[in-house]
Amino acid sequence: MYLPDHGGPITSGDFMKVRIDYTICNSCGLCREVCPEWAITQKYLEPRHLYEVHAEKCTGCGECLEYCPAPGALVQYEL
C-alpha cells in the first residue's frame, strides 16, 4: 500500500501506537529501556514513578510489548 502524502510505503506500524494501562502497569520501566525511539519517559511528579508514551514519537513497532512483565499493561491500538 502507498499513500502519496505519506511519502513512501506503509508498514503495519505506521497506524499503530502503544499506550499504558496504569491500573496494570507495575512501573518497572523496562518499556522505556527497550523503546528504540525513546517514546516512553518517566512522569517525574508522580509518586509511583509512572511512565508515559509520547504518541508523536511512538512508531508502533511493539518492541516494548515483548518485554513488559505485566500482561496487558501496554496496549497497542490502531489509529
C-alpha positions as CSV (number, residue, x, y, z in Angstrom):
1,M,0.0,0.0,0.0
2,Y,1.2,3.5,-0.8
3,L,-0.2,6.9,0.1
4,P,1.1,9.9,-1.9
5,D,1.1,12.3,1.1
6,H,2.8,9.7,3.4
7,G,6.0,9.8,1.4
8,G,6.6,6.1,1.0
9,P,5.5,2.6,1.6
10,I,3.2,2.0,4.6
11,T,4.1,-0.7,7.1
12,S,1.9,-2.1,9.8
13,G,3.5,0.1,12.5
14,D,2.5,3.3,10.6
15,F,-1.0,3.2,12.0
16,M,-0.3,1.6,15.4
17,K,0.6,3.2,18.7
18,V,1.1,2.0,22.2
19,R,-0.5,3.3,25.4
20,I,0.0,2.3,29.1
21,D,-2.8,0.9,31.2
22,Y,-1.9,2.4,34.6
23,T,-4.2,0.0,36.5
24,I,-2.0,-2.9,35.4
25,C,1.5,-1.3,35.0
26,N,4.0,-2.2,37.8
27,S,6.2,0.8,36.9
28,C,9.3,-1.3,36.3
29,G,10.5,0.9,33.4
30,L,11.5,-2.0,31.0
31,C,9.4,-0.5,28.3
32,R,11.4,2.7,28.4
33,E,14.7,0.8,28.3
34,V,13.8,-1.1,25.1
35,C,12.0,1.6,23.1
36,P,14.2,2.3,20.1
37,E,12.5,5.7,19.6
38,W,12.8,6.9,23.2
39,A,9.0,7.4,23.1
40,I,8.5,6.3,26.7
41,T,9.6,8.6,29.5
42,Q,9.1,8.9,33.2
43,K,6.4,11.2,34.7
44,Y,8.6,12.7,37.3
45,L,5.9,14.3,39.5
46,E,4.1,11.0,40.1
47,P,4.8,9.3,43.4
48,R,4.5,5.8,41.8
49,H,7.1,6.5,39.1
50,L,4.7,6.2,36.2
51,Y,5.8,6.2,32.6
52,E,4.1,7.8,29.6
53,V,4.1,7.1,25.9
54,H,4.6,10.1,23.7
55,A,2.3,9.4,20.7
56,E,4.2,11.7,18.4
57,K,7.4,9.7,18.9
58,C,5.9,6.2,19.1
59,T,6.2,4.3,15.8
60,G,4.0,1.4,16.9
61,C,6.8,-1.1,16.5
62,G,5.7,-3.1,19.6
63,E,9.2,-3.7,20.9
64,C,8.0,-2.7,24.4
65,L,5.2,-5.2,24.3
66,E,7.6,-8.1,24.2
67,Y,9.5,-7.1,27.3
68,C,6.6,-6.0,29.6
69,P,6.4,-8.3,32.6
70,A,2.8,-7.1,33.4
71,P,0.5,-8.7,30.8
72,G,-1.9,-6.1,29.4
73,A,-0.1,-3.1,30.8
74,L,1.0,-2.0,27.4
75,V,-1.8,-1.8,24.8
76,Q,-1.2,-1.5,21.1
77,Y,-4.0,0.3,19.3
78,E,-4.8,1.3,15.7
79,L,-5.2,4.9,14.7
